[in-house]
Amino acid sequence: MAKRVTGPEIEKLIQLLAKVPGLGPRSARRAALHLIKKRDQLMGPLAEAMGEAHRQVKVCSNCGNVDTVDPCTVCTDTRRDHSVIIVVEDVSDLWALERAGAMNTAYHVLGGTLSPLNGVGPDDLNIKGLIDRVSQGGVREVILAVNATVEGQTTAHYITDHLSGLEVKITRLAHGVPVGGELDYLDEGTLSAALRARTTI
């Protein structure tokens, strides 16, 4: 058994940092040491910001985004086209699409995908909220921006079936050859999807 070289407070900091995605035990130790060395400039302000975020962060009752206000900044932005809703699995997907800056629309966060094997059914996701939003009218297109996984596609089919009676255009992200990708390095599924989604030049 390894000897302890720090007090329980520092050990607890390392253990909590190790739970952050992308940080393993070794990276967590380095991060903790950096924070300790810079405790006045970094650790204090970080602890304050985390405490403030813990107190203020809310889940938007309209779209499922996280923010410090409800409804969130995206939902209350009048410059967005609220007649188009991009449906994503997680808030991280929303942030990724916003970084890309391709569209200035509304969003809807599902909170995951349907996965019967893992016990995740329609009631565990924010699907009813999406159907309610579309049912209220004013939405002309729903873009399904879910991952190209079995669970993602199952979720997309489920949503499509439940929106079929409403007068709304349902589209999904194109799947296929990525920008800068070489055909020789792509898997068969990606190549098949690219061929099926081919476009006229």
Secondary structure, DSSP 8 states (H G I E B T S, - for coil): -----S-HHHHHHHHHHTTSTT--HHHHHHHHHHHHHTIIIIIHHHHHHHHHHHHH-EE-TTT--EESSSS-HHHH-TTSEEEEEEEESSHHHHHHHHHHT---EEEEE-SS--BGGGTB-GGGTTHHHHHHHHHTS---EEEE---SSHHHHHHHHHHHHHHTTSS-EEEE---S--TT--GGGS-HHHHHHHHHT----
